[in-house]
Amino acid sequence: MVSALLTALFTILLLGGLIFFHELGHYVLARRMGVHVVTFSIGFGPTLFRIRGKQKGALEPTEYVIGALPLGGFVRMLGADPSEPVPDAWREASFQSKAVWKRFLIVAAGPAFNLLLPYIIYLIAGLMAGQQVPAWVGTVDPTGAAAEAGLAPGDRIVAVDGEAIDYWWELEKVVADAPAQALSVTVERPGQAAPVTVEVVPEGRRRELLPGLSFGDERGRIGVMPAYARPFVVVAEGSPAWQAGLRTGDRVTAVGGQPVERFDQAASRLSENRETPVSVAWERAVFDPALGIEQGFVRLEPHQAEVPAATAVPNRGLGTSACAIASVQEGTPAATMGLAAGDQLWSVDGFPCVRWPFLMQRLANTPEAEHTLVFSREGEMRQITHSGWLAEVPAGGEGRGDRIVRTFGVAVDEYGLDGPDLVPDEHRVAFALSHSVRKTNEAMSAVLAAIVGLIRGKVPTTELSGPIGIAQLVSRTAEEGAGYFFFLMVWLSINLGLINLLPIPILDGGQILFLGLEAVRRRPVSLQTRQIATYIGLAIIILLFVIGVKNDIQRPLG
């Protein structure tokens, strides 16, 4: 009951806020252009709240209304309806008396305000971010440009092309804006007194919204992440590490007498001198009921042993928990190839698995090419050489009405990830502006690509959602928090803004189309034509609404 009430409350706040901001655009521009606003309403149906503004001259004061159904709103302007008679004394304050360009601005202001709102939300979020991730390399994609150039985990990037870099977001921006362009990257490397400079050429890639539907400009990537896998291990049964006593879930603390904090450090030292044994120290979490709840009834038990030599088994049988398969989706290439939950991923085309997303990207780049995947199951090393690594399947296997995704079908629970400590942000305003523009433009490009794809038939109508689907998304707000709520507001605001610009007569875009025709023909479109077009537009909107509701119902039932 409480959950339902919270969902209803959050839905009203979300939709009400978006509608208010949209109608506010019309209202502000109408007042600015000297058009009298008769009614400013948020919601339809029975009136819950009504207040009248101050009387100004002979015109009736504006009524401000809140309706019972938060499914829309309207700003009724004097003379907006061509069939509405307007007294001569009030004509100058009517909508139809204004020049075409003024009417265009009034009509376009609603969608424009919706497209402006995400910039504001992301700007505020950016200004509130007091700390940032430093430009420190936690993981390097073994298949990427950074690895080819010689960047390594533990490097701290201090400059790109001579420009100082302090934060990860600065690095991301520079790299993203330079696809296929050589960058001179200067790093501070542990154990070396002088900075090291390498040349990196970012790989250009466009984002894919849906199978076969990419959007936006090419963005540069070099294959680095600030997050890294801590040395929690998965141990292949029967391997040298297993024989030495290590077990899955243990945390390696030293290899060859040298402390390790990251799995890549452990893997690198285990791979050196494979023909000779090496000393490995580790900790194992042991349940101890004698300990209090503050310690979680767990104590860390230290161990140390010599791990025998091994040349055939990667890392002498130690894999990272960041590459252990958590689940395999039915009907996907992974399931067809025989992969299963619990399998440990070791490499793709000889490149070791340090983070699965990196190797998954290699498969996704050339899915029809032949690739070799090495994995282990219950200590047995196995190998798959195959082509056709991606397939279009319903997300989550939910069946009818579920969105289609292009996937391999493996989910990896990247347990044990960590990252560098956050540092104070001394460039907060610059970050907020960059963050606002980048995030909003990315979201806008994605929504625009989806709309264009829907019109062209590349996006199935099963992708549409109605009010039930929106309510289902909003229902997660109580669990996910305010950040999720504003994330939804951003995406729905962009949807509302762009959809309203479509040249459908009942929408703002339809009114803009009529104004464009009026400007070209130098006379208004006839009232009869507008009415017929409005009925057609209404039919289109109702059809889309019905499809959205149908999809909402079928998703959970499918």
C-alpha positions as CSV (number, residue, x, y, z in Angstrom):
1,M,0.0,0.0,0.0
2,V,2.8,2.4,1.0
3,S,4.7,1.4,-2.1
4,A,1.7,2.2,-4.4
5,L,1.2,5.5,-2.7
6,L,4.9,6.5,-3.1
7,T,4.8,5.4,-6.8
8,A,1.7,7.5,-7.3
9,L,3.3,10.5,-5.6
10,F,6.6,10.3,-7.5
11,T,4.7,9.8,-10.8
12,I,2.6,13.0,-10.1
13,L,5.8,14.9,-9.2
14,L,7.6,13.7,-12.3
15,L,4.9,14.2,-14.8
16,G,3.6,17.4,-13.1
17,G,7.1,18.9,-13.1
18,L,7.7,18.1,-16.8
19,I,4.3,19.5,-17.8
20,F,4.8,22.6,-15.7
21,F,8.1,23.3,-17.3
22,H,6.7,22.8,-20.8
23,E,3.7,25.0,-20.3
24,L,5.9,27.6,-18.5
25,G,7.8,28.0,-21.8
26,H,4.6,28.9,-23.7
27,Y,3.5,31.2,-20.8
28,V,6.8,33.1,-20.5
29,L,7.1,33.7,-24.2
30,A,3.4,34.6,-24.6
31,R,3.7,37.3,-21.9
32,R,7.0,38.5,-23.4
33,M,5.4,38.9,-26.8
34,G,2.4,40.8,-25.4
35,V,-0.1,38.0,-25.7
36,H,-2.7,37.8,-22.9
37,V,-2.8,34.4,-21.2
38,V,-6.4,33.4,-20.2
39,T,-5.6,30.1,-18.5
40,F,-2.4,28.4,-17.3
41,S,-3.4,24.8,-16.4
42,I,-1.4,21.8,-15.2
43,G,-3.4,18.7,-15.6
44,F,-6.9,18.0,-17.0
45,G,-10.2,17.0,-15.6
46,P,-11.9,18.2,-12.4
47,T,-10.2,21.3,-10.9
48,L,-8.3,20.7,-7.7
49,F,-7.0,24.2,-7.3
50,R,-7.8,27.6,-9.0
51,I,-6.4,31.1,-8.4
52,R,-6.8,34.3,-10.4
53,G,-4.0,36.7,-11.0
54,K,-4.1,40.4,-10.7
55,Q,-6.4,42.5,-12.9
56,K,-4.5,44.4,-15.5
57,G,-6.5,46.9,-17.5
58,A,-9.7,45.8,-19.1
59,L,-8.5,42.2,-19.7
60,E,-9.7,39.4,-17.4
61,P,-7.0,38.2,-15.0
62,T,-5.2,35.0,-15.8
63,E,-6.5,31.8,-14.1
64,Y,-4.0,29.4,-12.7
65,V,-5.4,25.9,-12.5
66,I,-4.3,22.4,-11.3
67,G,-6.4,19.6,-12.8
68,A,-6.9,16.1,-11.3
69,L,-5.2,14.2,-14.1
70,P,-1.5,15.0,-14.5
71,L,-1.4,13.7,-18.1
72,G,-1.0,17.1,-19.8
73,G,-1.6,20.8,-19.5
74,F,-2.3,23.9,-21.6
75,V,-1.8,27.6,-21.8
76,R,-4.9,29.2,-23.3
77,M,-4.1,32.5,-25.0
78,L,-6.4,35.1,-26.1
79,G,-7.2,34.6,-29.8
80,A,-5.2,31.3,-30.1
81,D,-8.3,29.7,-31.6
82,P,-8.9,31.3,-35.1
83,S,-12.6,30.7,-34.7
84,E,-12.7,32.6,-31.4
85,P,-14.1,36.2,-31.8
86,V,-11.8,38.8,-30.1
87,P,-13.2,42.3,-29.3
88,D,-11.3,45.1,-31.1
89,A,-10.2,46.6,-27.8
90,W,-8.4,43.4,-27.0
91,R,-7.0,42.6,-30.4
92,E,-3.5,43.8,-29.8
93,A,-3.2,41.3,-26.9
94,S,-4.4,38.3,-29.0
95,F,-2.2,35.5,-30.3
96,Q,-3.4,35.9,-33.9
97,S,-2.5,39.6,-34.1
98,K,1.2,38.9,-33.6
99,A,3.7,38.5,-36.4
100,V,4.5,34.9,-37.5
101,W,7.9,34.9,-35.9
102,K,6.5,35.9,-32.5
103,R,3.9,33.2,-32.7
104,F,6.6,30.7,-33.7
105,L,8.7,31.6,-30.6
106,I,5.6,31.2,-28.4
107,V,4.8,27.8,-29.8
108,A,8.4,26.5,-29.9
109,A,9.1,27.7,-26.3
110,G,7.3,24.7,-24.7
111,P,9.5,22.0,-26.4
112,A,12.5,24.3,-26.0
113,F,12.0,24.5,-22.2
114,N,11.8,20.7,-22.1
115,L,15.1,20.5,-23.9
116,L,16.6,23.1,-21.7
117,L,15.6,21.4,-18.4
118,P,18.2,18.5,-18.7
119,Y,21.0,21.0,-19.1
120,I,19.9,22.7,-15.9
121,I,19.6,19.4,-14.0
122,Y,23.0,18.1,-15.1
123,L,24.5,21.6,-14.4
124,I,23.2,21.5,-10.8
125,A,24.4,17.9,-10.4
126,G,27.8,18.9,-11.6
127,L,28.1,21.8,-9.3
128,M,27.1,19.6,-6.3
129,A,29.9,17.1,-7.1
130,G,32.6,18.2,-4.6
131,Q,35.0,15.4,-5.4
132,Q,36.2,13.7,-8.6
133,V,38.0,10.6,-9.7
134,P,41.7,11.4,-10.4
135,A,43.2,10.6,-13.8
136,W,44.7,7.4,-12.5
137,V,44.8,4.2,-14.6
138,G,43.2,1.2,-12.8
139,T,42.7,-1.2,-15.6
140,V,44.1,-1.3,-19.2
141,D,42.2,-3.1,-22.0
142,P,44.8,-5.5,-23.4
143,T,43.2,-5.1,-26.8
144,G,43.1,-1.3,-26.8
145,A,45.1,1.7,-27.9
146,A,46.4,2.4,-24.4
147,A,48.0,-1.1,-24.0
148,E,49.5,-0.8,-27.5
149,A,51.0,2.5,-26.5
150,G,52.5,1.1,-23.3
151,L,50.1,2.6,-20.6
152,A,49.9,0.4,-17.6
153,P,47.8,0.1,-14.4
154,G,49.1,2.4,-11.7
155,D,50.0,5.2,-14.2
156,R,48.8,8.7,-13.2
157,I,48.1,10.8,-16.3
158,V,49.3,14.3,-15.8
159,A,49.1,15.8,-19.3
160,V,47.7,15.3,-22.8
161,D,49.4,17.2,-25.6
162,G,51.0,19.5,-23.0
163,E,47.7,20.4,-21.3
164,A,47.5,19.5,-17.6
165,I,45.1,16.7,-16.6
166,D,44.0,16.4,-13.0
167,Y,40.7,14.5,-13.2
168,W,39.3,11.5,-15.0
169,W,36.6,13.6,-16.6
170,E,39.2,15.8,-18.2
171,L,40.9,12.8,-19.7
172,E,37.6,11.4,-21.0
173,K,36.7,14.7,-22.7
174,V,40.1,15.1,-24.4
175,V,40.1,11.5,-25.6
176,A,36.4,11.5,-26.7
177,D,37.0,14.6,-28.8
178,A,40.0,13.1,-30.6
179,P,39.0,9.9,-32.4
180,A,41.8,8.6,-34.7
181,Q,44.1,11.5,-33.7
182,A,47.5,11.0,-32.1
183,L,47.7,12.2,-28.5
184,S,50.9,12.7,-26.5
185,V,50.1,11.4,-23.1
186,T,52.4,12.1,-20.1
187,V,52.2,9.9,-17.1
188,E,53.8,9.5,-13.7
189,R,54.7,5.9,-13.2
190,P,55.5,4.1,-9.9
191,G,59.2,3.4,-9.5
192,Q,60.3,5.9,-12.1
193,A,61.5,9.4,-11.1
194,A,60.9,11.1,-14.4
195,P,57.5,11.3,-16.2
196,V,57.0,9.1,-19.2
197,T,55.4,10.3,-22.4
198,V,53.7,7.9,-24.9
199,E,51.7,8.4,-28.1
200,V,48.2,7.1,-28.1
201,V,45.7,7.1,-31.0
202,P,42.1,6.8,-29.7
203,E,39.8,4.4,-31.5
204,G,36.8,6.1,-32.9
205,R,33.4,4.5,-32.2
206,R,29.8,5.5,-32.3
207,R,27.3,4.4,-29.7
208,E,24.7,1.8,-30.6
209,L,21.2,2.4,-29.3
210,L,19.6,-0.7,-30.7
211,P,20.8,-3.5,-33.1
212,G,21.9,-1.8,-36.2
213,L,21.0,1.7,-35.0
214,S,24.0,3.9,-34.0
215,F,23.9,7.6,-33.1
216,G,26.0,10.6,-32.4
217,D,29.5,11.5,-33.6
218,E,32.4,9.2,-33.3
219,R,33.9,9.3,-29.8
220,G,37.5,8.4,-29.1
221,R,38.4,5.6,-26.7
222,I,41.7,4.3,-25.6
223,G,40.7,1.4,-23.3
224,V,41.4,2.5,-19.8
225,M,39.3,2.6,-16.6
226,P,40.0,4.0,-13.2
227,A,38.4,1.0,-11.5
228,Y,40.5,-2.1,-10.9
229,A,40.0,-5.7,-9.7
230,R,41.3,-6.3,-6.2
231,P,43.2,-9.6,-5.9
232,F,40.2,-11.7,-5.0
233,V,40.7,-14.9,-7.0
234,V,38.9,-17.7,-8.7
235,V,41.0,-20.9,-8.4
236,A,40.9,-23.6,-11.1
237,E,40.5,-26.9,-9.4
238,G,43.6,-29.1,-9.7
239,S,45.8,-26.2,-10.8
240,P,49.1,-25.4,-9.2
241,A,47.4,-22.7,-7.1
242,W,44.8,-25.2,-6.0
243,Q,47.5,-27.7,-5.0
244,A,49.2,-24.9,-2.9
245,G,45.9,-24.5,-1.0
246,L,44.3,-21.4,-2.5
247,R,40.6,-21.5,-3.0
248,T,38.0,-19.3,-4.8
249,G,37.3,-16.2,-2.7
250,D,40.7,-15.9,-1.2
251,R,42.5,-12.5,-1.4
252,V,46.1,-12.6,-2.5
253,T,48.2,-10.2,-0.4
254,A,51.7,-10.9,-1.8
255,V,53.5,-12.7,-4.6
256,G,57.2,-13.5,-4.4
257,G,57.4,-11.5,-1.2
258,Q,56.1,-8.3,-2.8
259,P,52.7,-6.9,-1.6
260,V,49.9,-6.7,-4.2
261,E,46.8,-4.5,-4.1
262,R,45.5,-5.3,-7.6
263,F,44.9,-8.5,-9.4
264,D,47.0,-7.4,-12.4
265,Q,50.0,-7.1,-10.1
266,A,49.5,-10.7,-8.9
267,A,48.9,-12.0,-12.4
268,S,52.1,-10.2,-13.7
269,R,54.3,-11.7,-11.0
270,L,52.8,-15.1,-11.3
271,S,53.5,-15.1,-15.1
272,E,57.2,-14.3,-14.5
273,N,59.5,-17.3,-14.3
274,R,56.8,-19.8,-14.9
275,E,59.3,-22.6,-14.7
276,T,60.0,-22.0,-11.0
277,P,57.8,-22.1,-7.9
278,V,56.8,-18.8,-6.4
279,S,55.7,-17.8,-2.8
280,V,52.1,-16.6,-2.5
281,A,50.5,-15.1,0.6
282,W,46.8,-14.8,0.9
283,E,43.9,-14.1,3.3
284,R,40.8,-16.2,3.7
285,A,37.6,-15.0,5.3
286,V,36.6,-17.5,8.0
287,F,33.2,-17.5,9.9
288,D,33.8,-17.1,13.6
289,P,30.7,-16.9,15.8
290,A,32.9,-15.6,18.7
291,L,33.3,-12.3,16.9
292,G,30.7,-9.6,17.3
293,I,28.4,-8.2,14.7
294,E,30.7,-5.2,14.1
295,Q,33.3,-7.6,12.7
296,G,30.5,-9.5,10.8
297,F,31.4,-12.7,12.6
298,V,34.3,-13.0,10.1
299,R,38.1,-13.1,10.7
300,L,40.8,-13.0,8.1
301,E,43.0,-16.0,8.3
302,P,46.5,-15.5,6.8
303,H,48.1,-18.3,4.6
304,Q,51.3,-18.6,2.7
305,A,52.7,-21.4,0.4
306,E,54.9,-22.1,-2.6
307,V,52.8,-22.3,-5.8
308,P,54.4,-24.9,-8.2
309,A,55.7,-24.0,-11.6
310,A,53.2,-24.0,-14.5
311,T,53.6,-23.2,-18.2
312,A,50.2,-24.4,-19.5
313,V,47.8,-22.9,-17.0
314,P,47.4,-19.1,-17.0
315,N,48.5,-17.4,-13.8
316,R,49.1,-20.9,-12.4
317,G,45.4,-21.3,-12.0
318,L,44.4,-18.0,-10.5
319,G,41.8,-16.0,-12.2
320,T,40.1,-12.7,-11.3
321,S,36.7,-12.7,-9.8
322,A,35.9,-9.9,-12.2
323,C,35.8,-12.5,-15.0
324,A,33.7,-15.2,-13.4
325,I,30.4,-15.9,-15.2
326,A,27.4,-15.2,-13.0
327,S,24.6,-16.2,-15.4
328,V,24.0,-17.1,-19.1
329,Q,20.9,-16.0,-20.9
330,E,19.0,-18.7,-22.7
331,G,18.8,-18.5,-26.5
332,T,22.0,-16.5,-26.8
333,P,25.3,-17.4,-28.5
334,A,26.9,-18.0,-25.0
335,A,24.2,-20.6,-24.2
336,T,24.6,-22.3,-27.6
337,M,28.3,-22.5,-27.2
338,G,27.9,-24.3,-23.9
339,L,29.0,-21.6,-21.4
340,A,27.4,-21.8,-17.9
341,A,27.2,-19.9,-14.6
342,G,30.4,-20.6,-12.6
343,D,32.7,-20.8,-15.6
344,Q,35.9,-18.7,-15.4
345,L,36.8,-16.6,-18.4
346,W,40.5,-16.5,-19.1
347,S,41.2,-15.0,-22.5
348,V,39.8,-14.0,-26.0
349,D,42.2,-14.4,-28.9
350,G,45.1,-14.7,-26.5
351,F,44.3,-11.4,-24.7
352,P,43.9,-12.1,-20.9
353,C,40.6,-11.3,-19.1
354,V,41.3,-8.4,-16.7
355,R,37.8,-6.9,-17.0
356,W,35.1,-8.8,-19.1
357,P,33.7,-5.6,-20.7
358,F,37.0,-5.1,-22.5
359,L,37.0,-8.5,-24.1
360,M,33.3,-8.3,-24.8
361,Q,33.9,-5.1,-26.8
362,R,36.4,-7.0,-28.9
363,L,33.8,-9.6,-29.7
364,A,31.2,-6.9,-30.4
365,N,33.5,-5.0,-32.8
366,T,33.7,-8.0,-35.2
367,P,31.0,-10.5,-34.1
368,E,30.9,-12.4,-37.4
369,A,34.7,-13.0,-37.3
370,E,36.2,-16.1,-35.8
371,H,37.4,-15.6,-32.2
372,T,38.9,-18.0,-29.7
373,L,37.6,-17.9,-26.1
374,V,39.4,-19.8,-23.3
375,F,37.5,-20.6,-20.1
376,S,37.6,-23.2,-17.4
377,R,35.0,-25.4,-15.7
378,E,35.7,-27.3,-12.5
379,G,39.4,-27.0,-13.1
380,E,39.3,-28.2,-16.7
381,M,40.6,-25.7,-19.3
382,R,38.4,-25.4,-22.3
383,Q,38.5,-23.5,-25.6
384,I,35.9,-22.3,-28.1
385,T,36.7,-21.1,-31.6
386,H,33.6,-19.8,-33.2
387,S,32.0,-17.0,-35.2
388,G,28.6,-15.3,-34.7
389,W,29.2,-14.0,-31.2
390,L,26.2,-11.7,-31.0
391,A,22.5,-12.3,-31.5
392,E,19.3,-10.2,-31.3
393,V,17.2,-11.4,-28.4
394,P,14.7,-10.0,-25.9
395,A,16.4,-8.3,-23.0
396,G,16.2,-10.6,-20.0
397,G,14.4,-13.2,-22.1
398,E,11.0,-11.7,-21.1
399,G,9.3,-12.4,-24.5
400,R,6.5,-10.5,-26.0
401,G,6.8,-6.7,-25.8
402,D,10.3,-6.8,-24.4
403,R,13.0,-4.6,-26.0
404,I,15.4,-6.3,-28.3
405,V,19.1,-6.2,-27.6
406,R,22.2,-7.4,-29.4
407,T,24.2,-9.6,-26.9
408,F,26.5,-12.5,-26.3
409,G,24.5,-13.5,-23.3
410,V,27.0,-13.6,-20.5
411,A,26.6,-11.6,-17.3
412,V,29.7,-11.2,-15.1
413,D,29.4,-10.2,-11.4
414,E,32.5,-8.1,-11.2
415,Y,33.0,-8.7,-7.5
416,G,35.9,-7.0,-5.8
417,L,36.2,-3.9,-7.9
418,D,37.8,-0.8,-6.4
419,G,39.1,2.5,-7.5
420,P,41.4,5.4,-6.5
421,D,40.4,7.7,-3.7
422,L,38.4,10.7,-4.8
423,V,40.1,14.1,-4.7
424,P,38.7,17.6,-4.2
425,D,37.4,19.2,-7.4
426,E,39.2,22.5,-8.0
427,H,37.6,22.9,-11.5
428,R,33.9,22.5,-10.3
429,V,32.4,25.1,-12.7
430,A,34.3,23.7,-15.7
431,F,33.2,20.2,-14.8
432,A,29.6,21.2,-14.3
433,L,29.4,22.9,-17.7
434,S,31.2,20.1,-19.5
435,H,29.1,17.5,-17.7
436,S,25.9,19.3,-18.5
437,V,26.6,19.6,-22.2
438,R,28.0,16.1,-22.7
439,K,25.4,14.2,-20.8
440,T,22.5,16.1,-22.2
441,N,23.8,15.9,-25.8
442,E,24.3,12.2,-25.4
443,A,20.8,11.7,-24.1
444,M,19.3,13.9,-26.8
445,S,21.2,12.1,-29.5
446,A,19.9,8.7,-28.2
447,V,16.3,9.9,-28.0
448,L,16.5,11.5,-31.5
449,A,18.0,8.3,-32.9
450,A,15.2,6.3,-31.4
451,I,12.5,8.6,-32.9
452,V,14.1,8.5,-36.3
453,G,14.5,4.8,-36.1
454,L,10.9,4.4,-35.2
455,I,9.8,6.5,-38.2
456,R,12.1,4.5,-40.5
457,G,11.0,1.2,-39.1
458,K,14.4,0.3,-37.6
459,V,13.0,0.5,-34.1
460,P,10.0,-1.8,-33.5
461,T,6.8,-0.3,-32.0
462,T,7.3,-2.7,-29.0
463,E,9.9,-0.2,-27.8
464,L,7.0,2.3,-27.1
465,S,5.8,2.7,-23.5
466,G,2.7,4.3,-22.1
467,P,1.7,5.6,-18.7
468,I,1.9,2.2,-17.1
469,G,5.4,1.7,-18.2
470,I,6.4,5.1,-16.9
471,A,4.8,4.4,-13.6
472,Q,6.7,1.1,-13.4
473,L,10.0,3.0,-14.0
474,V,9.0,5.6,-11.4
475,S,8.2,2.9,-8.9
476,R,12.0,2.2,-8.5
477,T,12.6,5.8,-7.3
478,A,12.1,4.9,-3.6
479,E,14.7,2.2,-3.9
480,E,17.1,4.0,-6.3
481,G,17.0,7.5,-4.8
482,A,16.8,11.1,-6.0
483,G,19.5,10.5,-8.7
484,Y,17.4,8.0,-10.4
485,F,14.3,10.3,-10.2
486,F,16.2,13.1,-11.9
487,F,17.7,10.7,-14.5
488,L,14.1,9.8,-15.5
489,M,13.1,13.4,-15.6
490,V,16.0,14.1,-18.0
491,W,15.0,11.4,-20.4
492,L,11.3,12.0,-20.3
493,S,11.8,15.8,-20.7
494,I,13.9,15.2,-23.8
495,N,11.3,12.8,-25.1
496,L,8.6,15.3,-24.4
497,G,10.5,18.1,-26.1
498,L,11.5,16.2,-29.3
499,I,8.2,14.4,-29.7
500,N,6.3,17.8,-29.4
501,L,8.4,19.1,-32.3
502,L,7.2,16.4,-34.7
503,P,5.0,17.9,-37.4
504,I,1.8,16.3,-36.1
505,P,-1.0,18.9,-36.1
506,I,-2.2,18.4,-32.5
507,L,1.4,18.9,-31.2
508,D,3.5,22.0,-31.1
509,G,5.4,20.8,-34.2
510,G,2.2,20.8,-36.1
511,Q,1.5,24.4,-35.2
512,I,5.0,25.3,-36.2
513,L,4.3,23.6,-39.6
514,F,1.2,25.7,-40.1
515,L,3.2,28.9,-39.2
516,G,5.8,27.9,-41.7
517,L,3.2,27.5,-44.4
518,E,1.7,30.8,-43.4
519,A,5.1,32.5,-43.7
520,V,5.6,31.0,-47.2
521,R,2.1,31.6,-48.5
522,R,1.6,34.9,-46.7
523,R,-1.8,33.9,-45.5
524,P,-3.0,31.6,-42.7
525,V,-3.9,28.0,-43.4
526,S,-7.7,27.7,-43.7
527,L,-9.6,26.8,-40.6
528,Q,-11.1,23.7,-42.3
529,T,-7.7,22.4,-43.2
530,R,-6.4,22.9,-39.7
531,Q,-9.4,21.1,-38.2
532,I,-9.1,18.1,-40.5
533,A,-5.3,18.0,-39.8
534,T,-6.0,18.2,-36.1
535,Y,-8.3,15.2,-36.2
536,I,-5.7,13.2,-38.1
537,G,-3.1,14.2,-35.6
538,L,-5.3,13.2,-32.7
539,A,-5.9,9.8,-34.3
540,I,-2.1,9.3,-34.6
541,I,-1.6,10.2,-30.9
542,I,-4.4,8.0,-29.7
543,L,-2.9,5.1,-31.8
544,L,0.5,5.6,-30.3
545,F,-1.0,5.8,-26.8
546,V,-2.9,2.5,-27.3
547,I,0.3,0.8,-28.6
548,G,2.2,2.0,-25.6
549,V,-0.4,0.8,-23.2
550,K,-0.6,-2.5,-25.0
551,N,3.2,-2.9,-24.7
552,D,3.1,-2.0,-21.0
553,I,0.5,-4.8,-20.4
554,Q,2.3,-7.4,-22.5
555,R,5.8,-6.9,-21.0
556,P,5.0,-8.4,-17.6
557,L,2.6,-10.9,-19.1
558,G,5.1,-12.1,-21.8
